Amino acid sequence: MQLTLRTTKTDAHDDSLWTAAWTEGPDLLVTGSLDETVKSWNASGDELEETHQFTGHSLGVVGVAVDPSGSAASSALDSLIRVWDISSGSTKVVIECPPAEVWSIAFSPGEEATHIASAGGATNAVNIHSLESAEKVATLSLPSPVQGAGQSKTPSFVLSIAYNKDGSRLAAGGMDGTVALFDVQSGRLLHTFEGHKMPVRSLAFSPDGRQLYTACDDQHVHVYDVEHSAILHAFSGHSSWVLAVAASPDGTGIVTGSSDKTIKVWDLSKRQCSQTHTQ
């Protein structure tokens, strides 16, 4: 897998851009910013063309998600999840959450999402809301951190979540390095993955659901066997926090973004970095 820079958009937002997601249909990109806005961009041409600006949040946007039916969702520091119609720009539903309980978000997989999951922050849980009623219908609780003798207490705080392709499993990453796997239908914690001791900022499943990729402040990206909760490989090469990870559709590689201002492409078969982009 190789990446080629197509275009750059300067001043896309009035403040830092924290989150982005691609739609599954046309070349449409959705971005969220600390300027309290969400924007959609047509990426089919030589330049990014803004198609909509979604407003309504009163604090910075920290998460966005899209689903195949044409909806986008955003989570913000104002403790709201807003769901939008991408084509019209209209608001479809607003979900109110308690303070500090909404970070990363993800639609339930399917042709049209019925639920949205959110990393529950200080609740140390994943909260699942119905998109029809806007009510919380399930809570998936992560295990409490184990504090060793003489160790300072690490905050219990869920930062990141990801569904597998068929929606049967959901993974969550915490501030203390915990990575947990849940059965969505039963809400049961299946197991946790060992290896990280610092915040896990992003998660992604492989297309076949057999592997889980994690991005962490420890500057590493881990590859886990989902069924056996075993670590298969740890990629190193970033010089600062790894903030994002995404899997290629063909399952041959992953892409990571870091606060060291680089994007790296990793070849999973060769277990090495194949590209580094600084722009």
ABEGO torsion letter per residue (X at the ends): XBBBBABBBBGABABBBABBBBBABBBBBBBBBAAGBBBBBBAABABBBBABBBBGBABBBABBBBBAAGBBBBBBAAGBBBBBBAAAGBBABBBBBBBGABBBBBBBBEABBABBBBBAEAAGBBBBBBAAAGBBABBBBBBBBBBBBGBBBBBBBBABBBBBAAGABBBBBBAAGBBBBBBAAAGBBABBBBGBABBBABBBBBAAGABBBBBBAAGBBBBBBAAAGBBABBBBGBABBBABBBBBAAGABBBBBBAAGBBBBBBAAAGBBABBBAX
